[in-house]
Amino acid sequence: MKEVTQADVVAFKSPELSGEDSRAFDYQDFFENGAVALHLVSADGVILHANQAELDLLGFSAEKYVGRHIAEFYPDRDVIDDILARLTRGEKITRYPARLRACNGSIKHVEITSSGHFRDGKLINTRCFTVDVTALERTRTELRQQGSTYHQILDALPVAIYTTDQHGTITYYNRAAADLAGTEPKVGKDKWCVTFKLFTPDGKELPHDECPMAIALKENRPVRNQEAIARRPDGSFFPFLPYPTPLRDEHGNLIGAVNMLLDLTDRQRAEEVRQHLSEIVESSFDAIVSKDLNAIIKSWNRGAERLFGYTADEAIGRPVTMLIPDNLQDEEPRILGRIRRGERVETYETIRQRKDGSLVPVSLTVSPMRNATGRIIGASKIARDITSARENEHRIRMLMREVNHRVKNQYSVILSMIRETNKRSETPSQFESQVRERIMALSRSHDLLVSADWKGATINELLAAQARPFPRGDVIDMSGPSLVLSPNAVQYLGIAFHELATNSAKYGVLSGDKGQIAVTWSVSGSRASRTFHLTWAETDGPMVQTIGHGGFGTVVLKRVAPAAVSGQGNLECGPHGITWSLEAPLAAVEASVANGA
């Protein structure tokens, strides 16, 4: 350790000053008793002297501090090397940040101000002023830590947040803001907003300097409840609600603003779904009603108004038991019990009571309703009026009985057809051919009835259908009043027309290229007792002796068809064709009369 000489101290205490400077203050007194820590360091870094403030700062006695190399007290060797090098070059050091190690091992943060004393161009010593900034540095560190924590918190938040200075220039944004905007804002450059493009809710473009954040800064006030729509660089849009709020210092001066952007996409989508479901419920033809666990009606759609006769104002708030007849009141407790257990009441049929007191059969489905936490808070009911369904079911049962009756009649006709054909067939092939043709004729009549819902068919339709398989069927001339035959008349007259056309195709007008067939019908008699007349007349055809010589066709025309309509039939053979006539009560022939229409 270098010994400090008196000359060194005197040189430090009595620097070369002009007479005026030396009179300005007592330098020695300032050095020894001043509040600022001062020390003298030789050119090679040895501490030559230190005042009491310096010793108090580091906790050393003069004996343990003076005479030691200054580097021993600097934990950062590169710092002291840099300071000494600068002073050696003649530079002045002003508020140079450094760290000093105190006697107890603690670290002091200081700022060094120093200049060198030169003689003949050579550095003799340096005077160093040391200011303790440990408390200040601690505060700065705490602020940096607070700032870091603050940013970590903001970065971790799922909501978009960014800040600006008082001029609107972006100073910070979190990850959620960049993700929402679909772009990385430029800190220190971009202004007002982190979004790419802005629009008002009605689609009008909104300049960034007119956005809510800009208004908050320009008018120095928070801006609320101003929704906007932003467009990302990729072209997608999202609605959001901003919350720009000015930031002020301790004196109330505007220093910037913070903005939080609440993405409304999910809320808007949920609102659209809710509105869509609401419209579905409201437009449903079924009655849709909700109730709480006390059986009090909470909602009531138009279908419920139509079905039960109560308006929504009349129904909401009243017990749902007002819709249940007295003899079925025990249904509701059982239903509520199942709903409380979370069970769905599958569709069942029951009776409900309208506002006017009338009863209506309904198909009822009941399901539990839960809140956002999953707790059961009530039930929804869907009631469907099944009056028409029950009537249709009744009509279907009646129709099935009628079909069964008619099918049995068909079987009887077919069996009779087979029996009579068999009697008059000479060979199996002839039998098979004739039976097939007659069943096909019966099928054509049946097709007409099916297409008309078994209500009947006109004479024109029946004749056209039975003549279609034969050549020259278009020579049949038809005339008579509009008349719809009953299903029974259609079947039997259809067989008769088939036999007449078959005979004509073999022996009569339809077998050649001459002659004419005229089918005429009329109605006579009083309203209470009216008679139906029909005639099939062939003229100018080949000479015919008889129709099938007493075969199946003759039986059908003379006995079977007339008897089926409670009438009489007559068959005559002329020199150039045959004539068949039928006379029967209109009530047994016409569909409207026969069905009571």
C-alpha angles and dihedrals in degrees: 000000000000116000113238111231128209089244091061092053093045090050090054095043095043108038121179103278132161117253091257093051093047090056093051094081144340098269095191093053091048091050096047102037104024123120092230115089110242134176138173120228126190123232091263093050103262117141108243100179141349132194124232093262089058092048092047090050093059099027096237129134117234090252093057096041110036115075096028125111112265092229090069089072098046114081089194104065093185090060096057091042089054092048094050092046092053093048091048088056089054096254122143119233117219123187093333108183114235144148125240127195113229127213092263092052096256120133122242121202109218142169116226125212114183146154134187131246110222131191120189088350093304125116110246102173144325133237114218128195111199121199118192109227096165093119091046092049090048089053091048091050091049090049091049090049091047090049091049091048090046091052092045090054092047092045090052095050115103091217123086114254133170138164136214137191122248090278094055097254111145112250101172143003132179129229093260091057092053092046092049094047093044091226141076109247117219109244112223092016114052116074139213101348141035091212126098101225131003133208137177118246089262091056101259114141113252118208113228092238088059096048121116091262091055091049091049091054097040094047095032094229139106116265119214141178097019108131120199140178123232130199121213122217089256090062098253120131133216132183117226143173115226126209105195112180127180120238119218135189126235090280094052095253117147110252101164143302142258124219131195119197116206110203108225096187096103093040091049091047091048090049091051091050091047091049091047092051090045091053091048091051093045094048095044115117089215121083109254115190133169126203137179126240089273089061092250114148112245103172135020126186130204091261088061090050091053095045102042102024097233121120118228091255090053095047107037111091095021126104116268088227087082086079095052121087116239094252091055100045091113089069095076099058090049091049093048090049091056092044091053088054089054094250125145115228105226120224114290135164122246143142127267133186126237127217090261090054096253119135124236128190111233140182106228131199121180126191133179119254119215133194126228091281093052096253115143109245102166146318141271121223128200114195122186124192106237097181092110092042091055091046090049090048089052091048090048091053090049090047091050090053089048092047089049090052092047093046089053088051089050090051090051092050092048093047090049089047092052093045096049093042091051091053092055102036118103097196136024091244091053090049092049093048095048094045091049092050093048093048089049089052089051088049092054090054090047091052090056091053094048093050089052094047089254091294094124140260138254122255090244092055092047094049093046092050094049094044094048097089093053129081117249090018087146092071089076108107115204129196135162143097121305106276134165113210120221117248091255092051091047092056098047099036087047090058090047093051090048092053092047092049092045092051091046091051090053103038111359145052096317091056094066141024099263136071138047137249119212122190114190133171137181144171125233140173135053124315092257094051114025126170129211119218125191130175133188109195128178119197137181092012131123118303110272125193100189141337109263093328095268095324132144092291092057091050091050094048098042102035120002102049096039092047092050090062096036091251143111129256131204127194122194130179117214129188092263104026147336133273124210121187132186130195121186142147110280089227090064093049111035119077098214093050094042092051095045094247 
